[in-house]
Amino acid sequence: MFDVGFWELCLVGLVSLLVIGPEKLPKVARIAGFWVGKARTMVASVKTEIKEELQAEELRQIFKEQAGLEELHKALGDGSDVVNDFAESLKSLPEQKEKQTDESKRV
């Protein structure tokens, strides 16, 4: 994240010691630590909320795709029923022709 080394931290500590003074420095450091901790927890909670929202959106998309697939399977099932009915009617055609020819021979 930030490229802060040991010497930069020492420089910040020295400047803060000179500006704030030795009596107020521990109190200021405690307050700064408190606010840094609050900021970290807030950033972490925002990250988790964003991650949860993205996962929820992905699940919604998967459910939409699944619903589309179910409709496709239903349509395929209906189509196969129609094909089976058509095949059965085609199989019965020769039998009907034989019956008609037999009836015409009788007449």
ABEGO torsion letter per residue (X at the ends): XBBBBAAAAAAAAAAAAAAAEAAAAAAAAAAAAAAAAAAAAAAAAAAAAAAAAAAAAAAAAAAAAAAAAAAAAAAAAAAAAAAAAAAAAAAAAAAAAAAAAAAAAAX
